Amino acid sequence: MADSGTSLNMMPDVDFRKIYDHFFAGKLRCHQSPTTLTVCECTAAQHEAIPDLEFQIGGMPYVINRDQWFERSGNKCVIKFMHAAGRDTWILGMNFFSNYYTVFDYEKN
């Protein structure tokens, strides 16, 4: 689902864990903040080592640039994905719309 009223992408916890385990587990010191986002201690080099994410919707590739999903401020980086146990769908929020837009064609449903 695409939702311009959702600040960040939201995903199932199982998908977040795959991303976290692949890029961060054992590599960066991270913790969950009171806002439930994951915050990591990171240097500029560690931040730059994290790639853009590419995924597919309907067979088409889409990219979320690193800075839109892993933002650095000072010596901290924030993984800008919300996640929840029991969730089984993604909501594409504003950090997706930074690169893409949707067109609603009411004539063709």
PyMOL commands that place a pseudoatom at each C-alpha (Angstrom):
pseudoatom trace, name=CA, resn=MET, resi=1, chain=A, elem=C, hetatm=0, pos=[0.000, 0.000, 0.000]
pseudoatom trace, name=CA, resn=ALA, resi=2, chain=A, elem=C, hetatm=0, pos=[1.230, 3.514, -0.763]
pseudoatom trace, name=CA, resn=ASP, resi=3, chain=A, elem=C, hetatm=0, pos=[0.302, 6.113, 1.832]
pseudoatom trace, name=CA, resn=SER, resi=4, chain=A, elem=C, hetatm=0, pos=[1.537, 9.693, 1.642]
pseudoatom trace, name=CA, resn=GLY, resi=5, chain=A, elem=C, hetatm=0, pos=[0.209, 10.209, 5.181]
pseudoatom trace, name=CA, resn=THR, resi=6, chain=A, elem=C, hetatm=0, pos=[2.741, 7.715, 6.596]
pseudoatom trace, name=CA, resn=SER, resi=7, chain=A, elem=C, hetatm=0, pos=[6.081, 9.329, 7.382]
pseudoatom trace, name=CA, resn=LEU, resi=8, chain=A, elem=C, hetatm=0, pos=[8.261, 6.245, 6.988]
pseudoatom trace, name=CA, resn=ASN, resi=9, chain=A, elem=C, hetatm=0, pos=[7.951, 2.876, 5.326]
pseudoatom trace, name=CA, resn=MET, resi=10, chain=A, elem=C, hetatm=0, pos=[6.312, 0.320, 7.577]
pseudoatom trace, name=CA, resn=MET, resi=11, chain=A, elem=C, hetatm=0, pos=[6.986, -3.378, 7.167]
pseudoatom trace, name=CA, resn=PRO, resi=12, chain=A, elem=C, hetatm=0, pos=[6.479, -6.731, 8.819]
pseudoatom trace, name=CA, resn=ASP, resi=13, chain=A, elem=C, hetatm=0, pos=[8.935, -7.421, 11.627]
pseudoatom trace, name=CA, resn=VAL, resi=14, chain=A, elem=C, hetatm=0, pos=[10.229, -10.491, 9.770]
pseudoatom trace, name=CA, resn=ASP, resi=15, chain=A, elem=C, hetatm=0, pos=[11.290, -8.310, 6.793]
pseudoatom trace, name=CA, resn=PHE, resi=16, chain=A, elem=C, hetatm=0, pos=[12.892, -5.730, 9.072]
pseudoatom trace, name=CA, resn=ARG, resi=17, chain=A, elem=C, hetatm=0, pos=[14.858, -8.495, 10.827]
pseudoatom trace, name=CA, resn=LYS, resi=18, chain=A, elem=C, hetatm=0, pos=[16.235, -9.728, 7.485]
pseudoatom trace, name=CA, resn=ILE, resi=19, chain=A, elem=C, hetatm=0, pos=[17.433, -6.225, 6.600]
pseudoatom trace, name=CA, resn=TYR, resi=20, chain=A, elem=C, hetatm=0, pos=[18.802, -5.639, 10.104]
pseudoatom trace, name=CA, resn=ASP, resi=21, chain=A, elem=C, hetatm=0, pos=[20.604, -8.989, 10.281]
pseudoatom trace, name=CA, resn=HIS, resi=22, chain=A, elem=C, hetatm=0, pos=[22.140, -8.541, 6.825]
pseudoatom trace, name=CA, resn=PHE, resi=23, chain=A, elem=C, hetatm=0, pos=[23.438, -4.980, 7.217]
pseudoatom trace, name=CA, resn=PHE, resi=24, chain=A, elem=C, hetatm=0, pos=[23.755, -4.266, 10.940]
pseudoatom trace, name=CA, resn=ALA, resi=25, chain=A, elem=C, hetatm=0, pos=[23.842, -7.292, 13.277]
pseudoatom trace, name=CA, resn=GLY, resi=26, chain=A, elem=C, hetatm=0, pos=[27.353, -7.723, 14.666]
pseudoatom trace, name=CA, resn=LYS, resi=27, chain=A, elem=C, hetatm=0, pos=[28.601, -4.738, 12.643]
pseudoatom trace, name=CA, resn=LEU, resi=28, chain=A, elem=C, hetatm=0, pos=[27.160, -1.675, 14.376]
pseudoatom trace, name=CA, resn=ARG, resi=29, chain=A, elem=C, hetatm=0, pos=[26.045, -1.001, 17.931]
pseudoatom trace, name=CA, resn=CYS, resi=30, chain=A, elem=C, hetatm=0, pos=[22.310, -0.374, 17.635]
pseudoatom trace, name=CA, resn=HIS, resi=31, chain=A, elem=C, hetatm=0, pos=[19.379, -0.008, 20.001]
pseudoatom trace, name=CA, resn=GLN, resi=32, chain=A, elem=C, hetatm=0, pos=[15.676, 0.692, 19.751]
pseudoatom trace, name=CA, resn=SER, resi=33, chain=A, elem=C, hetatm=0, pos=[14.832, 4.289, 20.599]
pseudoatom trace, name=CA, resn=PRO, resi=34, chain=A, elem=C, hetatm=0, pos=[11.748, 5.375, 22.576]
pseudoatom trace, name=CA, resn=THR, resi=35, chain=A, elem=C, hetatm=0, pos=[10.152, 6.193, 19.198]
pseudoatom trace, name=CA, resn=THR, resi=36, chain=A, elem=C, hetatm=0, pos=[10.680, 2.493, 18.274]
pseudoatom trace, name=CA, resn=LEU, resi=37, chain=A, elem=C, hetatm=0, pos=[13.111, 3.373, 15.474]
pseudoatom trace, name=CA, resn=THR, resi=38, chain=A, elem=C, hetatm=0, pos=[16.499, 1.674, 15.542]
pseudoatom trace, name=CA, resn=VAL, resi=39, chain=A, elem=C, hetatm=0, pos=[19.452, 3.988, 16.230]
pseudoatom trace, name=CA, resn=CYS, resi=40, chain=A, elem=C, hetatm=0, pos=[23.058, 2.936, 15.587]
pseudoatom trace, name=CA, resn=GLU, resi=41, chain=A, elem=C, hetatm=0, pos=[26.415, 4.429, 16.431]
pseudoatom trace, name=CA, resn=CYS, resi=42, chain=A, elem=C, hetatm=0, pos=[28.141, 4.943, 13.098]
pseudoatom trace, name=CA, resn=THR, resi=43, chain=A, elem=C, hetatm=0, pos=[31.009, 6.754, 11.441]
pseudoatom trace, name=CA, resn=ALA, resi=44, chain=A, elem=C, hetatm=0, pos=[30.779, 8.421, 8.050]
pseudoatom trace, name=CA, resn=ALA, resi=45, chain=A, elem=C, hetatm=0, pos=[32.539, 5.406, 6.510]
pseudoatom trace, name=CA, resn=GLN, resi=46, chain=A, elem=C, hetatm=0, pos=[30.108, 2.943, 8.119]
pseudoatom trace, name=CA, resn=HIS, resi=47, chain=A, elem=C, hetatm=0, pos=[27.166, 5.014, 6.893]
pseudoatom trace, name=CA, resn=GLU, resi=48, chain=A, elem=C, hetatm=0, pos=[28.523, 5.167, 3.355]
pseudoatom trace, name=CA, resn=ALA, resi=49, chain=A, elem=C, hetatm=0, pos=[29.104, 1.389, 3.356]
pseudoatom trace, name=CA, resn=ILE, resi=50, chain=A, elem=C, hetatm=0, pos=[25.345, 0.778, 3.607]
pseudoatom trace, name=CA, resn=PRO, resi=51, chain=A, elem=C, hetatm=0, pos=[23.838, 0.529, 0.103]
pseudoatom trace, name=CA, resn=ASP, resi=52, chain=A, elem=C, hetatm=0, pos=[20.630, 1.781, -1.426]
pseudoatom trace, name=CA, resn=LEU, resi=53, chain=A, elem=C, hetatm=0, pos=[17.845, -0.810, -1.148]
pseudoatom trace, name=CA, resn=GLU, resi=54, chain=A, elem=C, hetatm=0, pos=[16.252, -2.213, -4.274]
pseudoatom trace, name=CA, resn=PHE, resi=55, chain=A, elem=C, hetatm=0, pos=[13.072, -4.238, -4.178]
pseudoatom trace, name=CA, resn=GLN, resi=56, chain=A, elem=C, hetatm=0, pos=[10.400, -5.218, -6.673]
pseudoatom trace, name=CA, resn=ILE, resi=57, chain=A, elem=C, hetatm=0, pos=[6.723, -4.453, -6.920]
pseudoatom trace, name=CA, resn=GLY, resi=58, chain=A, elem=C, hetatm=0, pos=[4.901, -6.215, -9.727]
pseudoatom trace, name=CA, resn=GLY, resi=59, chain=A, elem=C, hetatm=0, pos=[8.218, -7.221, -11.290]
pseudoatom trace, name=CA, resn=MET, resi=60, chain=A, elem=C, hetatm=0, pos=[9.437, -3.599, -11.469]
pseudoatom trace, name=CA, resn=PRO, resi=61, chain=A, elem=C, hetatm=0, pos=[12.555, -2.558, -9.515]
pseudoatom trace, name=CA, resn=TYR, resi=62, chain=A, elem=C, hetatm=0, pos=[12.312, 0.325, -7.034]
pseudoatom trace, name=CA, resn=VAL, resi=63, chain=A, elem=C, hetatm=0, pos=[15.179, 1.883, -5.097]
pseudoatom trace, name=CA, resn=ILE, resi=64, chain=A, elem=C, hetatm=0, pos=[15.168, 3.621, -1.738]
pseudoatom trace, name=CA, resn=ASN, resi=65, chain=A, elem=C, hetatm=0, pos=[18.363, 5.643, -1.462]
pseudoatom trace, name=CA, resn=ARG, resi=66, chain=A, elem=C, hetatm=0, pos=[20.496, 4.938, 1.593]
pseudoatom trace, name=CA, resn=ASP, resi=67, chain=A, elem=C, hetatm=0, pos=[20.042, 8.433, 3.027]
pseudoatom trace, name=CA, resn=GLN, resi=68, chain=A, elem=C, hetatm=0, pos=[16.259, 7.988, 2.904]
pseudoatom trace, name=CA, resn=TRP, resi=69, chain=A, elem=C, hetatm=0, pos=[16.286, 4.785, 4.908]
pseudoatom trace, name=CA, resn=PHE, resi=70, chain=A, elem=C, hetatm=0, pos=[19.540, 5.068, 6.923]
pseudoatom trace, name=CA, resn=GLU, resi=71, chain=A, elem=C, hetatm=0, pos=[20.029, 8.684, 7.907]
pseudoatom trace, name=CA, resn=ARG, resi=72, chain=A, elem=C, hetatm=0, pos=[23.206, 9.950, 9.591]
pseudoatom trace, name=CA, resn=SER, resi=73, chain=A, elem=C, hetatm=0, pos=[23.365, 12.818, 12.063]
pseudoatom trace, name=CA, resn=GLY, resi=74, chain=A, elem=C, hetatm=0, pos=[26.593, 13.333, 13.977]
pseudoatom trace, name=CA, resn=ASN, resi=75, chain=A, elem=C, hetatm=0, pos=[27.859, 9.957, 15.158]
pseudoatom trace, name=CA, resn=LYS, resi=76, chain=A, elem=C, hetatm=0, pos=[24.385, 8.356, 15.078]
pseudoatom trace, name=CA, resn=CYS, resi=77, chain=A, elem=C, hetatm=0, pos=[22.446, 6.772, 12.255]
pseudoatom trace, name=CA, resn=VAL, resi=78, chain=A, elem=C, hetatm=0, pos=[18.734, 5.976, 12.258]
pseudoatom trace, name=CA, resn=ILE, resi=79, chain=A, elem=C, hetatm=0, pos=[17.164, 3.066, 10.391]
pseudoatom trace, name=CA, resn=LYS, resi=80, chain=A, elem=C, hetatm=0, pos=[14.065, 4.819, 9.103]
pseudoatom trace, name=CA, resn=PHE, resi=81, chain=A, elem=C, hetatm=0, pos=[11.751, 1.815, 8.875]
pseudoatom trace, name=CA, resn=MET, resi=82, chain=A, elem=C, hetatm=0, pos=[8.867, 1.187, 11.217]
pseudoatom trace, name=CA, resn=HIS, resi=83, chain=A, elem=C, hetatm=0, pos=[8.077, -2.480, 11.862]
pseudoatom trace, name=CA, resn=ALA, resi=84, chain=A, elem=C, hetatm=0, pos=[5.686, -4.529, 13.892]
pseudoatom trace, name=CA, resn=ALA, resi=85, chain=A, elem=C, hetatm=0, pos=[5.212, -8.154, 14.823]
pseudoatom trace, name=CA, resn=GLY, resi=86, chain=A, elem=C, hetatm=0, pos=[2.088, -9.633, 13.268]
pseudoatom trace, name=CA, resn=ARG, resi=87, chain=A, elem=C, hetatm=0, pos=[2.090, -7.147, 10.368]
pseudoatom trace, name=CA, resn=ASP, resi=88, chain=A, elem=C, hetatm=0, pos=[1.986, -8.939, 7.018]
pseudoatom trace, name=CA, resn=THR, resi=89, chain=A, elem=C, hetatm=0, pos=[1.993, -6.053, 4.535]
pseudoatom trace, name=CA, resn=TRP, resi=90, chain=A, elem=C, hetatm=0, pos=[4.204, -3.098, 3.746]
pseudoatom trace, name=CA, resn=ILE, resi=91, chain=A, elem=C, hetatm=0, pos=[3.095, 0.523, 3.738]
pseudoatom trace, name=CA, resn=LEU, resi=92, chain=A, elem=C, hetatm=0, pos=[5.217, 2.695, 1.498]
pseudoatom trace, name=CA, resn=GLY, resi=93, chain=A, elem=C, hetatm=0, pos=[5.484, 6.081, 3.174]
pseudoatom trace, name=CA, resn=MET, resi=94, chain=A, elem=C, hetatm=0, pos=[7.148, 9.388, 2.516]
pseudoatom trace, name=CA, resn=ASN, resi=95, chain=A, elem=C, hetatm=0, pos=[10.693, 8.008, 2.378]
pseudoatom trace, name=CA, resn=PHE, resi=96, chain=A, elem=C, hetatm=0, pos=[9.507, 6.040, -0.671]
pseudoatom trace, name=CA, resn=PHE, resi=97, chain=A, elem=C, hetatm=0, pos=[7.784, 9.040, -2.267]
pseudoatom trace, name=CA, resn=SER, resi=98, chain=A, elem=C, hetatm=0, pos=[11.044, 10.991, -2.228]
pseudoatom trace, name=CA, resn=ASN, resi=99, chain=A, elem=C, hetatm=0, pos=[11.849, 9.178, -5.490]
pseudoatom trace, name=CA, resn=TYR, resi=100, chain=A, elem=C, hetatm=0, pos=[8.468, 8.048, -6.777]
pseudoatom trace, name=CA, resn=TYR, resi=101, chain=A, elem=C, hetatm=0, pos=[4.905, 9.180, -7.095]
pseudoatom trace, name=CA, resn=THR, resi=102, chain=A, elem=C, hetatm=0, pos=[1.613, 7.437, -7.717]
pseudoatom trace, name=CA, resn=VAL, resi=103, chain=A, elem=C, hetatm=0, pos=[-1.000, 8.179, -10.331]
pseudoatom trace, name=CA, resn=PHE, resi=104, chain=A, elem=C, hetatm=0, pos=[-4.583, 7.245, -9.581]
pseudoatom trace, name=CA, resn=ASP, resi=105, chain=A, elem=C, hetatm=0, pos=[-6.456, 6.615, -12.819]
pseudoatom trace, name=CA, resn=TYR, resi=106, chain=A, elem=C, hetatm=0, pos=[-10.123, 6.693, -11.809]
pseudoatom trace, name=CA, resn=GLU, resi=107, chain=A, elem=C, hetatm=0, pos=[-11.314, 6.221, -15.408]
pseudoatom trace, name=CA, resn=LYS, resi=108, chain=A, elem=C, hetatm=0, pos=[-9.549, 2.835, -15.635]
pseudoatom trace, name=CA, resn=ASN, resi=109, chain=A, elem=C, hetatm=0, pos=[-9.885, 1.926, -11.935]
for i in range(1, 109): cmd.bond("trace and resi %d" % i, "trace and resi %d" % (i + 1))
show_as sticks, trace
zoom trace
